[in-house]
Amino acid sequence: MKPLTLPLIILIFTLCHSCMEWEYGLEENFSTSGSGLFIMNEGNFQYGNATLSYYNPTTKSIDNEIFYRANGMKLGDVAQSMTIHDSLGWVVVNNSHVVFAIDLNTFKEVGRITNLTSPRYIHFISDEKAYITQIWDNRIFIVNPKRFEITGHIECPGMTMETGSTEQMVQYGKYVYVNCWSYQNRILKIDTETDRIVDELEVGVQPTSLAIDYNNKLWTVTDGGYSGSPYGHEVPSLYKIDAETFTIEAQFEFRKGDSPSEIQINRDKNRLYWINNDIWDMSVNAKLLPEKPLIEEQQTIYYGLTVDPYNGEIYVADAIDYQQQGKIYRYSPNGVLIDEFYVGIIPGAFCWK
């Protein structure tokens, strides 16, 4: 979900902060096995048309709207992200204030966590504790996934309900690091034993995503905000941060007008990928940004990105015009097109099974 202006956010949040009602219908039986790729299709904000797709890379087959078909009800409003833990898929639906737990083979719901503000990502500390980040909230929710219950909160300093935003999480030892995106410029460090923020690090304006490499270096990319933003507008950057000392080791500046996002890493954790109109990649040991993209933009809207953890193939989500069905492009590690297929409206996130 892309940034909105602050007055519009406040108005929408005031009008729409209520639980969504799900309408139930017929259910379809699925029985999948082996590896595959889940695709979260955001849908249009406030339209309740988010969907979930499932792709089999071996057979090149795609099943769309699998949550609706398996459960006889719509997924909700804005499918944000998905994580797999304890043989379940945890689907975060942002504007419906819910996280669904689904069976990975039948796609049927087995439980849900509700009464969240505006959930973004879920990260598991153990089988009985997980963190859920929020936008438009100055708290990270602590939940018990076994009981599907909220058990507490982590207060984030320097945030308000209108400007609070915590996003992706990565773990190093007992510490979880989280990037603060909307109207923020920080990485937070959380002690998972005390559930408290113990440190924070300032980076550029609006770090959009987070990854950790084999050298235990954190990587985040900032989008620099936008013209007229009350929080500021600057040249975006890629940051390399040492997880042990929690200090910035390197900053790679992009060009004015660039809008990098979606930092990703391969299975060996030695190569980075991101979107900046085109698809770019570089070694985690590089000293300079690459001069040429790996995959050139096709005069469309590259909106999501993932790298196959098994073979290094690259999947790119194309939002097209944010109205019609989006498209997924599958490339070889060298950028050669292998397959392409249609999914739901605004595909934005992936999860590997």
Buried (B, 14 or more C-beta within 10 A) or exposed (E): BEBBEBEEBBEBBEEBEEEBEBEEEEBBEBEBEEEBBBBBBBBBBEEBBBBBBBBBBEEEEBBBBBBBBBBBBBBBBBBBBBBBBEEBBBBBBBBBBBBBBBBBBBBBBEBBBBEBBBBBBBBBBEEEBBBBBBBBBBBBBBBBBEEBEBEEBBEBEEBEEBBBBBBBBBBBEEBBBBBBBBBBBBBBBBBBEEBEBEEBBEBBBBBBBBBBBEEEBBBBBBBBBBEEBEBEBBBBBBBBBBBEEBEBEBEBBBEEEBBBBBBBBBEEBEBBBBBBBBBBBBEBEBEEBEEEBBBEBEEBBBBBBBBBEEEBBBBBBBBBEBEEBBBBBBBEBEEEEEBEBBBBBBBBBBBBB
